Amino acid sequence: MIIAIASGKGGTGKTTVAVSLAMAVETPVTYLDCDVEEPNGQIFIKPHLHKKEPVNILVPEVDKSLCNGCGECSKFCQFNAIISLGGTEAIVFADLCHSCGGCKIICPCNAIKETETEIGHVEIGKKDNIHFVHGKLDISKSMSPPVIRAVKSWIEKDRLTIIDCPPGTACPMVTAVSGADYTLLVTEPTPFGLNDLKIAVETLRLLNIPFGVVLNRFDAGDDRIIKYCGDENIKIIMKIPDKKRIAESYSRGESLLTSIPSVKKNLLDIITIAGKEIENFNQGKK
């Protein structure tokens, strides 16, 4: 089972839930930190990292001696990663490139080749029963989905996998949740929390991925999230209280299991509930 932990906005407690769920499970589990622009699951799990692999993408390189400035590559590229103006040879903006290879194929002069560029790396480690993998996007690089896909290549089908997703609902989040069996949306009872939860819900419905909600700091706001979930027939799987000891524990790099040991049962129940929700969802598609 692959469970993605996502949120419509940052700061809702997504990583708190993800690492606590991984640490609550006593059988072998894979934890993938796909928040590659600011991964912090390592702070809480504290794995022994034993392997590091680079993440490379292919970007175009123009042979100026062959380029006639026809501009066909520029017309093709939807991301303006390669341009040719006024008959001049093509210029490449590597940071905008999505590595589709189209410019190379469409070039009538065979003036474009692809070269590998490193944009980040993946680190692999272990802590007790947790197989830990996280990705790190290099500073100044903007294309995080290839690094996320590199992290997800470590998914093992025969064990529970927990994906700690990037916040928001843009391409990085979509890349992270794609292929998940179930997604937990972590939110908080605030106006921003509700607004971004709605966007995340719309995204997952478009992706056709079953999901439920974890309501963090449920007693620190109002009932707007509960009302919305009721109206939309969305299951609130878990509620986490707003307790000072949770914040203190988090600041020391400790999980929910340290501040509230009894929460382990609630976390394990998530896996059971997710399994039933996945089964119901699949039956509904038949």
N, C-alpha and C positions, 0 to 999 in steps of 0.2 A: 504494500500500500504506500502510495506517495501522497503525503499531506503537505500542502504549501501553507505557510503562515504569511499573510499579507496585511496591508492596511492602506487606506486611502490617503493617509498623511503620515508624516513622521512623528515620533514622540508618543505614540499610543500604547507602547508596551509590546510591540511585535516580537522583538528579540527576547524579551523577558519570557513570553509564552513559548517561543520556539526552543530556547535552550532548556527551559524547565521541563518541557514535554520530552525532549531527548534524554534528559537526566533522570526522569521518572521511570522510563522504560528499562526493564531489567534484562530483556533479550537483546541480541545484537541490533543496533540501529545506526543508520547513516544520517549525519547532520551536515547539510550543505548550506553554507553561508553565501547566498547569491547577492547580498547587498555589497557589491564589489567596489563601490565608491567609498564606503565607510564600514567595512566588516568589523564587527565587535563581538561575535559569538565566542571567539578565542579567549576573551577576557574572563568569561564565566565557565566555559568547559575546561580550559587550561590543558589542551592536548599536548602530547609530545609530537612535534612536527618532524617528519623524517624524509619528506620528499618535496621537491619544488620543480614545477614545470612551466616553461614560458608559454604565453598565448600570443600567437602571431596571426596577422591578417594579411591578405594580398592587396597591394595597392598598385595602381598603374604607374609606369615609368615611360616617358615619351622619348623616343629617339628623334632628336631634332633634325638629324640628317635625312630622315625619311618622312617626317611630318610635313604635309603641304598646307596645313591650316584650313582644311575644308570645313571643319566645325561639326562633322557628323557625331563625334564623341560628345561634344558639348550639347548638341540637341538631344542625344539619348539620355544623358545623366539627369535624373530627377532631383539629385541632391546638390547640383552645381559643384561637384568635386573635381570636375575637369572642364575647362573652358577654352575656347578659341575665338578671339575677336578680330575682326577685320583682316582675316587671312594670315594672322600670325600663328606660330606653332602653339600647340595646346599647352596649357599650364595646369598642373595638378595641385589640388588642395587635399592633401592626404587625410587630414583630420575629418573631412566631410565624407570620405569614401566609405561605402557600405560593402565593398568587396564582391560586387555581383559579377564582375568580369565582362559586363556588356560592352564597355568602351573598347576593349581588346578585340572582341568579336566583330564589332561594327566598323572598325577602322579599315578603310579601303587600301591603306598604304602599308599595313602591317607595321605601323610605327610604334605600337604600344605593346609592352610586355608587363608582366606582373612580378613584383618583388615582395618578399616577406618583410613585414614590419612588426616588431614586438610592441604590444600595447598593454601588457600586464602579465600576471603569472598566477598559477594555482599552487596552493600548499596543501599537503595531505598529512594527516596525523592520526593519533589514536589516544583515547582516554577511557580506560576500563572497557565497557562494551560499546562505546561510541566510536564509530569510524567518522573522522572529522575531515571536512574539505572546505576550504574557502578560497575565494578569488580576490585579487587586488588589481584594480585598474591603475595603470601608471599615471603619475601626476602629469597634467596637461593633455591627457588623452580623453576623448569624449565618447567613444564608441564602446559602451559597456556590454551590450548583448553578446558579442563573441566571447567575452570572459565568462559571462553567466552560462553560456552553452558549454564552455570547457569545464566548469564546475559540475554541471548536470551530467556530463559524460560519466561521472563516477556513481551514478544511480545503480543500485543493485536490486534487481527485480525480486529477489528472494527474501528481502528484509525490509522492514519499515524504513522509509526515507522521509526526513523532515527537511523541507526547503524554507530557509529564512529569506524572504523575498525583499527586494528594494521597496521603499515606500512609494506611494502614489499609484497612478494608473497608466503611466506612459510605457514606451517600448520595453524598458528594463523589467518592469513588473510583469508585463504580458509574456515576455520571454521566460521569466522564472516560473510562472504558474502554468504555462502551456505543458500539457501532458500529465498534470497532477490528477490524482483520483478525487481529491477533495481539497477545498481551501478553507482555512479559518481566517476570517476578517476580524482583526483586532481593532476596536474603536473605543471611544470615550464619550460620556454624555455631555457634549458641548456643541454649540452651533457649528463650529468647524468640523468636529467629529462626525456629526450627522451629514453635513454637506458632502464630505469626502467619502463617507460610507456609501451614500447613494450612488456616487460615481463608480465606486469599486463594485457595487452590486450590479450596476448596468454592464460593466466590463465583463464580469464573470458570466452573466447571463448570455452575453453575446458569444463568449468563448465556450458556452455550454458545459461549464464545470460546476458540479454541486458544491454548496458552501454553507457555512454556518457562521455565527458571530460569537466572539468573545468580548464581553463588555468589561473593560478595565476601569478602575476607580468608579464603580457603578454608584456608589453612595456619595459622590462628590458633586454631582450635577442634578439634573432633573430627569424626567421620564421620557424625553423626546426619542431616545434610541429604542426604548422598549415599545413605545407607541408605534414607531415606524416599522419595527420588525413584526409587530402584531398585524399591522395593516398589510404588510407585504408577505405574510406567512413565512417569515424567516426565523429559523430556530436559533435562540440564544443558548449556546451550549455551556457557557461558563461565565460566571461573574467574579471579578476580582475586586476586593474592597480597597478603599483608599486608606492605607495604614502607613504610619511613619516608619514602622520597622521594616516594611517592604522597601521603602526608599533608602533607608540606611543600609540594608543588606545589599541592594543593587549598587550603591556607591562603593561597596567593598568588593565588588565583582562576584557576588553570590547570587544564587538563583532563588526563585520563590520557595523551593523546598527547604531552604535554610530559615527563611523568615516565617513561613507557615507550613510546617511539615505535613499537616493534615491535608494540604492541597494535592498531595500525590494521588489520592483516589480520584479527585476531580479530573486531574490530567489524564489518568489512565482511562477514565470513562469517555474522554474525548475520542480515543481510538475506537472504542466499542460503538459509540454513537456514529462516528464517521463511517464505519463499516456498514452499519444499517442504512445510513443515508445514501451511500453509494449503491447499495443493493436496490433500494427503492427508486433511485434515480435511473438505474439501468433498466429496471422493470418498466418504468414509465416511458422509456424510449421504444420499447417493443410494440 
